[in-house]
Amino acid sequence: MAKPLGKVLTPEQKENQELRKRLDAMEKIVEKLGGAAPQAPAFSTGDAIPYNKNIKVMSLCNNKLNLSTQPRGLGHRYTFEKFGEVKKIQYGDLLLINDNQRNFKDAGYYYIMDDVVVEEEGLTDIYKKILSKDKIESILNNGEGALGFFQAANPKQQKIVLDMIITKLVHGEFIDGNLINEISRVAKFDINARIKDLQENVEIKKE
């Protein structure tokens, strides 16, 4: 008598099984290290976002950014080399990253380029104070509303913008002097004094 055929899985079910295996493996690693195992998200059904869906995520840091699904850089790591770089991250991994690196998420070090995911994750209000890549570039280029964009940003993202301004000025790139003065006033940080200090340090090293 022929044995009954096993249940045929759809491609999405197979992807979910693979993600489940990865989450189980991550939990075992964390437990061995004495940490709390992450809460694995329930696999999606119906109209929910599939956990194997690729979500575009952009780095808004002016240097290398590492996002990992587990503490201390464990699990699956996504590395962004520069400001504005975009990577596709599976939704299941993105949930773990959001939970593991909440400070990065809330500060706007990375930007989720999917309005549905932003709403699903309850980030709508947080994103009102996070500048997009276009707005950051508008500040650097003294575009319309540049100062207002800077004022609307959260403190950590303001620091990123300040670092970017300083980097551009150190490399001899032009930024409107009036804007520099206004941003210095808002941030309560003297950009011109910082540039002078950096230039003096360079001169000292040459001697």
Secondary structure, 3 states (H helix, E strand, C coil): CCCCCCCCCCHHHHHHHHHHHHHHHHHHHHHHCCCCCCCCCCCCCCCCCCCCCEEEEEECCCCCEEEECCHHHCCCEEEECCCCCEEEEEHHHHHHHHHHCHHHHHHCCEEECCHHHHHHCCCHHHHCCCCCHHHHHHHHCCCCCHHHHHHHCCHHHHHHHHHHHHHHHHCCCCCCHHHHHHHHHHHCCCHHHHHHHHHHHHHHHHC
